[in-house]
Amino acid sequence: MSDASAQPDPRQAYIEGIAPAFRPLFDRIDRLTRTLHPEAIAGIAYAMPTYWVGKRRLHVGVWKHGVSLYGWKSDRPAAFLAHHPDLMTSTGTIRLTPEDAAALSDDEIREVIASALGT
């Protein structure tokens, strides 16, 4: 009989597999998300870490450039994008390199998180 609790946590496995160059940025986003929304449920969706607050969600994927944030609809982080339009792709994804993120305040990142999960 197998023990289901012995199964590896896919979210934790994803996090442990993040390249050292990008882990501090992921950890910063995770910390800010959990501080802003301690009620958020953290898991995996679309093969990447995801946070849920009610029906709203924020996906945080790590790629070769750094960290990508997905999850808003019409309520995109307008003020953030007005100041940083070069960080958004044509699909509405915000792509952050460690260098980009170093120039951002925690409040700016919180705005992005809030646009996906609410305030």
N, C-alpha and C positions, 0 to 999 in steps of 0.2 A: 504494500500500500504506500503510495507516495504522499508526501506531506506538502500540501499546497503552499504553506508558508515558506517552504524552502525554495520556491520559485523566485528567480531574481526580479527585482522591481525594475520594469522597463525604463521608468523615468530616471531612477538612480543610475542605471547602467548608461543611459544617454549622457547624463551629467558627468559621470566618471570618465567617459570617452572624449570629453571636450578637450581640444588641444590646449596646452598650458598658456599659449599666447592669448586665448579667448576666454579662458575660465574666469578671470577677474571681472570681465565685462558681463558675462552671464550671471555671475554671483551678485554683482551690483544690481542688475535688473531684477533678479529674484528677491533680493533684500528689499528693494523699493516697492516691489509688487506686494510682498507679504506685509510690509509696514502699512502701505496704503489700504490694502484689503486683507486683513488677517483672516477674514471669513472665506477667502478664495480657496477653492478646491484645486489642488495641483495634480496633474496626471499627464497622460500622453494622448495626443490626437494628431492625426496626419504625420505620425512618426516623429513628433517633436514635443518638447515640454509645452504644456498648455495650462492656463489658469482659467477657472470658471467662477463667475459670480452670477448666480441665477442663470439666465440664458445667454449672458454675454461671455465672451472669451478672448483671451490674448494668447497667441501662439508665439513662442520664442525659439527660433531655429538657429543653430550655429552652422555656418557655411565657411567656405574658404576665405571669404573677406572679413568675417567677423560674425555679428549677430543680426538676424533679421526679425522684425516684429510685424505681426499680422493680427487682424481681428476687428477692425472698425468698419463701419458701413458709411453712412452719410455724415456721421459725426466725427470725421477725421480730426486729428489734432491741428486745427487751423492755425493757431498762433505759432505753434512749433514749426509747422511747415512754411509759414510766412518768413520765418527767420532762417530756416534750413531746407529750402526746396530741393537742394541737390541730394538730400538723403533719402528722398522718396523715389521709388521706381514707378514705371508706367502702370504697374498693377496695384499700386497703393501700399506696397511694402516699404517699411522704413529699414534701411540697411545701415548698420553702424559698424565702422571699423573701430578698433581700440583707440586710434588717434582721434576719430570723430567724437567718440564718447568722452574722451579726456577733456574736450573743449565744452562739453555740455554740463550744465548744473543738474543736480538731483531734481530740482523743481521742473526742469525741462523734460526730463525722462518721466517724471510723475505725470506730466500732462499727457504724454503719449499713453501711458498705462491707463490713466483715467478715461481717455477717449475710447479705449476698448472695453474697460470693465465698469466704467461709471465712477462717480465721485462719492 
